[in-house]
Structures are given as C-alpha cells and as structure tokens.
Amino acid sequence: MSQLATMEATGEESENESALETARRQLREAAAHVDIDPGVIERLNHPTRVVEVSVPIKRDDGSVDVFTGYRAQHDDVRGPYKGGIRYHPDVSAQECVGLAMWMTWKSAVMDIPFGGAKGGVVVNPKELSTREKERLTRRFAEEIRDEVGPHRDIPAPDMGTDGKTMAWFMDAYSMQEGETSPGVVTGKPPVIGGSHGREEAPGRSVAIIARETIDYYDMDIRDTTVAVQGYGSVGANAARLLDDWGAKVVAVSDVNGGIYDTGGLDTRTIPSHEEEPEGVMRQDAPNTVTNEELLELDVDVLIPAAIGNVLTLENADRIQADIVVEGANGPTTSGADRVLEERGIPVIPDILANAGGVTVSYFEWLQDINRRKWSKERVYNELESEMLSAWDSVREEVEAGDVHWRDAAYVVALERIGAAKEARGLWP
C-alpha cells in the first residue's frame, strides 16, 4: 500500500503533507456535506492526465542540461483547464496534481467557466541567466504544445515565473501555430494582451475577503491588527490594501524573516519581493521576528501568503490570531485545520481568498479572445463584484449548515461541478 493510501486509511497526518494529500483529504471531508453521486467524487480524486516531459537547454557556457517538466490537468467539465506554471526545485507530478485540484475548486467557487491544471519545471530559476530561462521556457512550451491552447489549457505565472515568462511562452506557442495566440496564457504584460490588474489580483482578493471576514465577525477594520507571512505579490498587495482601508499591519516577512511594530508598519515604504528581492529585513523596525514567530503573534488577522504547510499540528495550538485568511496555496495542513476549528479560529480557505488570480486571468482571456482591452478601473470593479458574489455563496453555506469555511467553499464548488458532470454525463 502506498504512503498516501496508508495515511488515508488510518487518518494519520504527515508533518510533510503534500498538496495532493491535503487536496484529497479536503475533498473527502467536504463530500460528506454534499448530496452528490459518489462516482463524481471518485472521478475528482484523479486527474484527467499528467504529462511529463524532458526539457533540454543549452547553457550560456555551451553545455547542455536536461530538466524535467510536468503539466497536470485535473478536470475540465466546466471549461478549459487553467493553472500556473512554476519553476522550483521541488516541483513534482504529485504536487502539480494537488495544485491542479485546487484550481478546479477555485474556478468553481468563483463560478468561472474554467477547470483546473498546474505545471512546472524542476529547476532553481535563481541558477539560470535570463537567456537560459528564456530558452527553458520556449523549449517547455514546445514540449507541452499539444496539451495547451486558448480553448484547451491556459497556463499562467506561478512561483519562479512572471509576465516575461508568459510572454516567451506565448511567443513560442504562436510561432509554431503560425498565428499570434495571446489567449494561450494569462499573466502577460498588457502590451501583448495581458490585463491591467492581473499581477496584484490574488493579493487584492485576499484583502477583499479579509475585509468581509472582519466585518462578518463584527470587528472594526480600523481597530484590526494584521500579520502577513510572505511579502511577495500576494502578501504585499493584500497588506497595502488593508493598510489603505485602515487596518494596522504590524508584521510582514520574506524568506529571511520579518519586521514587527505594534504601532503599525508603513506598508508602502516596505519593498515587495518583486520590487527588492529579500528586502524586508533591510527596513527599519523596532523588532524582528522569524517566519515561525510571525505566525504565532497576537494579532486579529493572520495571512500566511508565502508557501504551503506552514500551519501544522506542531504549531496550531500556539496560533494567537482570531482569524486566518489563506493567501498562499495550502498553507494549513488538515491536522492544523482541525485544531484551529476546535479552538474557534475561523480559517478562510485559499480557494476563496486568493481566487482573484484566476478571476482576473478569466478577464484577461475574455479580453484576448474578444480583442478588447479593459481599463484597470473596470478590472478592479469586476473583481470586487465577483469576489463579493463568491463570498456571499460561501457565507450562505456556512450559515445554512454545520460546516466551517473550508467545507462551505468546497460544498459550493462540488455542487457546481457535480451539476455540470450530471448534465454532461459520462462518455462513452
């Protein structure tokens, strides 16, 4: 029996729970609250396909290295597969499947006509020159070209990739197709079909959902303290927007640690990772904290926005925040989820909170296929509307049944996916 099967049978949680283990466990737990054909749940436990490719590139010194790339496509019953591409040493097929499952749920929670996918290359992008990264991207695009397309599977940026990476990917795909196909990826620079507001969208949605949660629990945002682990695109944009709305952001961190000021930080003067890599600790502040210590600060709202599996069985009893809003994908293990629930600490799940990325990616795709650009103001207004609609759907599920926030979000997603699968049937 595999390690995953053993854990699922015994209910044991690994301290290093993978994205796939977490996603399957969450699916199983949420399914108990949904009146849905068990066959649908079984189908959703498995991806449609996982593609593994070799990606050879010539290094700047003339040598050749071969990297491994993946594209996992989970489900497309509601529309084309959708999900990011990451460049990271820990990319694996299993991780891509788990993250692809989350993309399926996010799209369904937001009621967007996309499915879920995820991919990446096993590489440390910091060890690549710009020219090597371009060669890697173009070759990877060619290796998975038959799997992607504007109406089949639409990649986007993720860890270790950015708008420039998507521009290279789109250009490589377009050259082989013989026509410019901006809709093959999202997260591109606006000058070649990207959407205004795409880069800040996940952080913006985290801030919107945090604001609604603060209000739901009868808290005044002007008296609310916030700690953000991970001052990258998601964390920095969420922190700055909450700061603008009157919240007191008291702690932020990057990979090297964090700064802490009970009087509140000026988030606009603290550079994000994109603005100044690893720049947080170079800022003046009364106190410094480790990333582990930041999670345990006595604050009203904690936003883990860096990496997965940071809230675990080991530290869940020490979390002092009143509310957790997930900015990263999978920052809370299932064991920590149970402990936090027992302690009465609501956890607003990633598939709702950071779904601004896939939402504005959808807006970008619409702009590309219709060849009509939206203003940043329209993007922001449309995003606000979509996030509030999704929030209301999940909130109503929380209030209607005996479920916590994560299960409520899954119930909303599963009901929509189940209805689509029932309507389409199983072929042949």
C-alpha positions as CSV (number, residue, x, y, z in Angstrom):
1,M,0.0,0.0,0.0
2,S,1.3,3.5,-0.9
3,Q,2.1,6.0,1.8
4,L,-0.8,8.2,0.6
5,A,-3.2,5.2,0.8
6,T,-1.9,4.2,4.2
7,M,-2.4,7.7,5.5
8,E,-5.9,8.0,4.1
9,A,-6.9,4.6,5.6
10,T,-5.6,5.4,9.0
11,G,-6.4,9.1,9.2
12,E,-2.8,9.8,10.0
13,E,-1.4,13.2,9.0
14,S,2.2,13.6,7.8
15,E,4.1,16.5,9.1
16,N,5.2,17.0,5.4
17,E,1.7,16.6,4.0
18,S,1.8,17.0,0.2
19,A,-0.5,19.3,-1.8
20,L,-2.2,16.1,-3.2
21,E,-2.6,14.6,0.2
22,T,-4.2,17.8,1.5
23,A,-6.4,18.3,-1.5
24,R,-7.7,14.7,-1.4
25,R,-8.3,14.8,2.3
26,Q,-10.2,18.1,1.9
27,L,-12.3,16.7,-0.9
28,R,-13.2,13.6,1.1
29,E,-14.2,15.7,4.2
30,A,-16.3,18.1,2.2
31,A,-18.0,15.4,0.2
32,A,-19.7,14.3,3.4
33,H,-21.7,17.5,3.3
34,V,-22.8,17.3,-0.4
35,D,-25.6,15.3,-1.9
36,I,-23.6,14.2,-5.0
37,D,-23.0,11.0,-6.8
38,P,-20.1,9.1,-5.2
39,G,-18.9,8.4,-8.7
40,V,-18.3,12.1,-9.3
41,I,-16.2,12.3,-6.1
42,E,-14.2,9.3,-7.2
43,R,-13.5,10.9,-10.6
44,L,-12.4,14.2,-8.9
45,N,-9.9,12.2,-6.8
46,H,-7.9,11.7,-10.0
47,P,-6.5,14.0,-12.7
48,T,-7.5,13.6,-16.3
49,R,-3.9,13.3,-17.3
50,V,-0.4,14.2,-16.1
51,V,2.2,14.9,-18.8
52,E,5.9,14.5,-18.0
53,V,8.5,15.9,-20.5
54,S,12.2,16.3,-20.8
55,V,13.4,19.9,-21.4
56,P,16.9,20.1,-22.7
57,I,18.6,23.5,-23.0
58,K,22.0,24.8,-24.0
59,R,23.6,26.8,-21.1
60,D,25.4,30.0,-21.7
61,D,28.8,28.1,-21.4
62,G,27.8,25.8,-24.2
63,S,27.0,22.8,-22.1
64,V,23.6,21.0,-22.2
65,D,21.3,20.3,-19.2
66,V,18.1,18.4,-19.3
67,F,15.3,19.4,-16.9
68,T,12.0,17.6,-16.1
69,G,8.7,19.4,-16.7
70,Y,5.1,18.5,-15.8
71,R,1.6,19.5,-16.7
72,A,-1.2,18.1,-14.7
73,Q,-4.8,18.6,-15.9
74,H,-7.3,17.8,-13.3
75,D,-10.8,18.5,-14.6
76,D,-12.4,20.4,-17.5
77,V,-16.1,19.7,-17.1
78,R,-16.9,23.4,-16.8
79,G,-14.4,24.8,-19.3
80,P,-10.7,24.7,-20.4
81,Y,-8.0,23.7,-17.9
82,K,-6.5,26.6,-16.1
83,G,-3.5,27.0,-13.8
84,G,0.0,28.3,-13.3
85,I,3.5,27.1,-14.3
86,R,6.2,27.2,-11.6
87,Y,9.9,26.9,-11.8
88,H,11.2,25.4,-8.5
89,P,13.5,22.6,-7.4
90,D,10.6,20.8,-5.5
91,V,8.2,20.6,-8.4
92,S,6.8,17.1,-8.8
93,A,4.0,15.3,-10.5
94,Q,2.2,14.8,-7.2
95,E,2.4,18.5,-6.3
96,C,1.1,19.5,-9.7
97,V,-1.9,17.2,-9.3
98,G,-2.8,18.6,-5.9
99,L,-2.4,22.2,-7.0
100,A,-4.5,21.4,-10.2
101,M,-7.3,20.1,-7.9
102,W,-7.3,23.4,-6.0
103,M,-7.5,25.3,-9.3
104,T,-10.6,23.2,-10.2
105,W,-12.2,24.2,-6.9
106,K,-11.2,27.9,-7.2
107,S,-12.8,28.2,-10.7
108,A,-16.0,26.6,-9.4
109,V,-16.2,28.7,-6.3
110,M,-15.8,31.8,-8.4
111,D,-18.3,30.3,-10.9
112,I,-15.8,30.9,-13.7
113,P,-16.0,28.6,-16.8
114,F,-12.6,27.0,-16.3
115,G,-11.3,23.8,-14.9
116,G,-8.0,23.1,-13.1
117,A,-4.4,22.5,-14.1
118,K,-0.9,23.1,-12.9
119,G,2.6,22.6,-14.2
120,G,6.2,23.4,-13.8
121,V,9.8,22.6,-14.3
122,V,12.1,21.1,-11.7
123,V,14.7,23.8,-11.6
124,N,16.1,26.6,-9.4
125,P,15.4,29.7,-11.5
126,K,18.0,31.7,-9.5
127,E,20.6,29.5,-11.1
128,L,19.5,30.4,-14.6
129,S,20.6,33.5,-16.5
130,T,17.8,35.5,-18.2
131,R,18.8,33.9,-21.6
132,E,18.8,30.4,-20.1
133,K,15.4,31.0,-18.5
134,E,14.1,32.1,-21.9
135,R,15.5,29.0,-23.6
136,L,14.0,26.8,-20.9
137,T,10.5,28.5,-21.3
138,R,10.5,28.3,-25.1
139,R,11.5,24.6,-25.1
140,F,9.0,23.7,-22.4
141,A,6.3,25.5,-24.4
142,E,7.2,23.4,-27.4
143,E,7.2,20.1,-25.4
144,I,3.7,20.6,-24.0
145,R,2.3,22.5,-27.0
146,D,-0.1,19.7,-27.9
147,E,-1.6,19.9,-24.4
148,V,-2.3,23.6,-24.2
149,G,-4.2,26.2,-26.2
150,P,-6.7,29.1,-25.7
151,H,-9.6,26.6,-25.6
152,R,-7.8,23.6,-24.1
153,D,-5.4,24.6,-21.3
154,I,-4.3,28.1,-20.4
155,P,-1.2,28.5,-18.2
156,A,-0.3,31.5,-16.0
157,P,2.6,32.6,-13.9
158,D,3.4,31.0,-10.5
159,M,6.4,30.6,-8.3
160,G,9.6,31.4,-10.2
161,T,7.8,32.7,-13.3
162,D,6.3,36.0,-14.2
163,G,4.8,38.1,-17.0
164,K,8.0,37.9,-19.1
165,T,8.0,34.1,-18.8
166,M,4.4,34.1,-20.1
167,A,5.4,36.4,-23.0
168,W,8.1,33.9,-24.1
169,F,5.7,31.0,-23.7
170,M,3.1,32.8,-25.8
171,D,5.6,33.7,-28.5
172,A,7.0,30.2,-28.7
173,Y,3.4,28.7,-29.0
174,S,2.4,31.4,-31.5
175,M,5.4,30.8,-33.8
176,Q,4.6,27.1,-34.0
177,E,0.9,27.7,-34.6
178,G,1.6,30.3,-37.3
179,E,-0.6,33.0,-35.7
180,T,-0.5,35.2,-32.7
181,S,-2.4,33.5,-29.9
182,P,-2.5,35.8,-26.8
183,G,-5.2,33.7,-25.2
184,V,-2.9,30.7,-24.7
185,V,-1.6,32.1,-21.4
186,T,-2.6,34.8,-18.9
187,G,-0.5,37.0,-16.7
188,K,1.2,38.5,-19.8
189,P,2.4,42.1,-20.0
190,P,-0.5,44.3,-21.0
191,V,1.4,45.5,-24.2
192,I,0.9,42.0,-25.7
193,G,-2.6,41.2,-24.4
194,G,-2.2,41.0,-20.7
195,S,-4.8,42.5,-18.4
196,H,-4.3,45.5,-16.2
197,G,-4.5,44.5,-12.5
198,R,-3.6,40.8,-13.1
199,E,-0.4,40.9,-11.1
200,E,-2.0,42.3,-8.0
201,A,-5.3,40.4,-8.3
202,P,-4.6,37.5,-5.8
203,G,-3.4,39.9,-3.1
204,R,-6.3,42.2,-3.8
205,S,-8.8,39.3,-3.5
206,V,-7.2,38.3,-0.2
207,A,-7.7,41.8,1.1
208,I,-11.3,41.9,0.0
209,I,-12.1,38.6,1.6
210,A,-10.2,39.6,4.8
211,R,-12.3,42.9,4.9
212,E,-15.5,41.0,4.5
213,T,-14.5,38.4,7.2
214,I,-13.5,41.2,9.6
215,D,-17.0,42.8,9.1
216,Y,-18.7,39.4,9.4
217,Y,-17.3,38.9,12.9
218,D,-18.3,42.4,14.0
219,M,-14.8,43.8,14.1
220,D,-13.9,47.3,13.1
221,I,-11.2,47.3,10.4
222,R,-9.7,50.4,11.9
223,D,-9.0,48.5,15.1
224,T,-7.8,45.4,13.4
225,T,-4.1,44.2,13.6
226,V,-2.8,42.1,10.7
227,A,0.4,40.0,10.3
228,V,1.4,38.8,6.8
229,Q,3.9,36.0,6.2
230,G,5.3,36.4,2.7
231,Y,5.7,39.9,1.3
232,G,5.6,38.9,-2.3
233,S,3.0,39.8,-4.9
234,V,0.1,38.3,-2.8
235,G,1.2,39.4,0.6
236,A,2.4,42.9,-0.3
237,N,-0.7,43.8,-2.3
238,A,-3.0,42.4,0.4
239,A,-1.2,44.2,3.2
240,R,-1.1,47.6,1.3
241,L,-4.8,47.5,0.5
242,L,-5.8,46.6,4.1
243,D,-3.5,49.4,5.2
244,D,-5.3,51.8,2.9
245,W,-8.6,50.7,4.4
246,G,-7.5,51.5,7.9
247,A,-6.2,48.2,9.2
248,K,-2.9,48.2,11.2
249,V,-0.4,45.9,9.6
250,V,2.0,45.1,12.4
251,A,4.3,42.4,10.9
252,V,5.4,41.3,7.4
253,S,8.2,38.9,6.3
254,D,10.1,37.4,3.5
255,V,12.2,34.3,3.2
256,N,14.9,35.7,5.6
257,G,12.4,36.7,8.4
258,G,10.2,39.6,9.3
259,I,9.8,43.0,10.9
260,Y,7.3,43.8,13.7
261,D,5.9,47.0,15.0
262,T,2.9,47.0,17.4
263,G,2.3,50.6,16.3
264,G,1.8,49.6,12.7
265,L,4.1,49.5,9.6
266,D,4.0,51.8,6.6
267,T,3.5,49.1,4.0
268,R,4.0,51.4,1.1
269,T,7.6,52.0,2.1
270,I,8.4,48.3,2.5
271,P,9.5,46.8,-0.8
272,S,7.8,43.7,-2.0
273,H,9.9,40.7,-3.2
274,E,9.3,41.8,-6.8
275,E,10.4,45.4,-6.0
276,E,13.5,44.5,-4.0
277,P,14.1,40.7,-3.5
278,E,14.6,39.8,0.2
279,G,14.4,43.5,1.1
280,V,12.1,43.3,4.1
281,M,14.8,42.7,6.7
282,R,16.7,45.7,5.4
283,Q,13.9,48.0,6.6
284,D,14.0,49.9,10.0
285,A,11.6,48.5,12.6
286,P,11.5,48.2,16.4
287,N,11.5,44.4,16.3
288,T,12.4,41.4,14.1
289,V,10.8,38.0,14.1
290,T,11.4,34.7,12.3
291,N,8.8,33.4,9.9
292,E,7.8,30.9,12.5
293,E,7.4,33.5,15.2
294,L,5.3,35.7,13.0
295,L,2.7,33.0,12.7
296,E,2.3,33.0,16.4
297,L,1.9,36.7,17.0
298,D,-1.1,38.0,19.0
299,V,-3.0,39.7,16.1
300,D,-6.5,39.9,14.9
301,V,-5.9,38.6,11.4
302,L,-3.1,36.3,10.2
303,I,-2.4,36.0,6.5
304,P,0.0,33.2,5.5
305,A,0.9,34.2,2.0
306,A,4.2,32.5,1.4
307,I,4.3,28.8,1.0
308,G,2.2,25.7,1.9
309,N,2.2,23.7,5.1
310,V,3.2,26.5,7.5
311,L,0.3,26.0,9.9
312,T,0.7,22.4,11.2
313,L,-0.2,20.2,14.1
314,E,3.1,21.3,15.7
315,N,2.2,25.0,15.9
316,A,-1.6,25.1,15.6
317,D,-2.0,25.3,19.4
318,R,0.2,28.4,19.5
319,I,-1.6,30.4,16.9
320,Q,-3.0,33.5,18.6
321,A,-4.7,35.2,15.7
322,D,-8.5,35.5,15.8
323,I,-8.9,34.9,12.1
324,V,-6.7,33.2,9.5
325,V,-7.1,34.2,5.8
326,E,-5.1,32.0,3.5
327,G,-3.1,33.9,0.9
328,A,-0.8,31.1,-0.2
329,N,-2.0,27.8,-1.7
330,G,-2.4,25.1,1.0
331,P,-0.7,26.9,4.0
332,T,-2.8,24.9,6.5
333,T,-2.5,21.2,6.9
334,S,-5.6,19.2,7.6
335,G,-4.4,18.5,11.2
336,A,-3.9,22.2,11.9
337,D,-7.3,22.8,10.3
338,R,-9.0,20.5,12.9
339,V,-7.1,22.1,15.8
340,L,-7.9,25.7,14.7
341,E,-11.6,24.7,14.2
342,E,-11.7,23.2,17.7
343,R,-10.2,26.4,19.1
344,G,-12.8,28.5,17.3
345,I,-10.4,30.2,15.0
346,P,-12.0,30.6,11.5
347,V,-9.8,29.7,8.6
348,I,-10.9,31.4,5.3
349,P,-9.6,29.0,2.6
350,D,-7.3,29.7,-0.2
351,I,-9.7,28.5,-2.9
352,L,-11.8,31.6,-2.0
353,A,-9.4,34.1,-0.6
354,N,-6.7,34.1,-3.3
355,A,-9.0,33.3,-6.2
356,G,-8.5,36.8,-7.6
357,G,-5.7,35.5,-9.7
358,V,-7.8,33.0,-11.7
359,T,-10.7,35.6,-11.8
360,V,-8.6,38.3,-13.5
361,S,-7.0,35.6,-15.6
362,Y,-10.5,34.9,-16.9
363,F,-11.0,38.6,-17.5
364,E,-7.7,38.6,-19.5
365,W,-8.7,35.6,-21.5
366,L,-12.0,37.3,-22.4
367,Q,-10.1,40.4,-23.5
368,D,-7.8,38.3,-25.6
369,I,-10.4,36.2,-27.4
370,N,-12.6,39.3,-27.9
371,R,-9.6,41.6,-28.8
372,R,-11.0,44.3,-26.5
373,K,-9.0,45.9,-23.7
374,W,-10.4,46.7,-20.3
375,S,-9.3,49.6,-18.1
376,K,-7.8,48.9,-14.7
377,E,-10.8,50.5,-13.0
378,R,-13.1,48.1,-14.8
379,V,-10.9,45.1,-13.8
380,Y,-11.0,46.2,-10.2
381,N,-14.7,46.8,-10.2
382,E,-15.4,43.4,-11.9
383,L,-13.1,41.7,-9.4
384,E,-14.8,43.3,-6.4
385,S,-18.2,42.2,-7.8
386,E,-17.1,38.6,-8.4
387,M,-15.3,38.2,-5.0
388,L,-18.4,39.5,-3.2
389,S,-20.6,37.2,-5.1
390,A,-18.4,34.2,-4.2
391,W,-18.1,35.4,-0.6
392,D,-21.9,35.5,-0.3
393,S,-22.3,32.0,-1.7
394,V,-19.8,30.6,0.8
395,R,-21.2,32.6,3.7
396,E,-24.7,31.4,3.0
397,E,-23.4,27.8,3.1
398,V,-21.7,28.4,6.4
399,E,-24.9,29.9,7.8
400,A,-27.2,27.2,6.4
401,G,-25.3,24.2,7.6
402,D,-23.0,22.9,10.3
403,V,-19.8,23.4,8.3
404,H,-16.7,25.6,8.6
405,W,-15.5,27.9,5.9
406,R,-13.3,25.5,4.0
407,D,-16.0,22.8,3.8
408,A,-18.5,25.5,2.8
409,A,-16.3,26.6,-0.1
410,Y,-15.9,23.0,-1.2
411,V,-19.7,22.4,-1.0
412,V,-20.2,25.4,-3.3
413,A,-17.6,24.1,-5.7
414,L,-18.7,20.5,-5.6
415,E,-22.3,21.3,-6.2
416,R,-21.5,23.3,-9.3
417,I,-19.0,20.7,-10.6
418,G,-21.4,17.8,-9.8
419,A,-24.3,19.6,-11.7
420,A,-22.0,20.0,-14.7
421,K,-20.9,16.4,-14.7
422,E,-24.5,15.2,-14.3
423,A,-25.6,17.4,-17.2
424,R,-22.8,16.2,-19.5
425,G,-22.8,12.6,-18.4
426,L,-20.0,10.0,-18.7
427,W,-18.8,9.2,-22.2
428,P,-19.0,6.7,-23.8
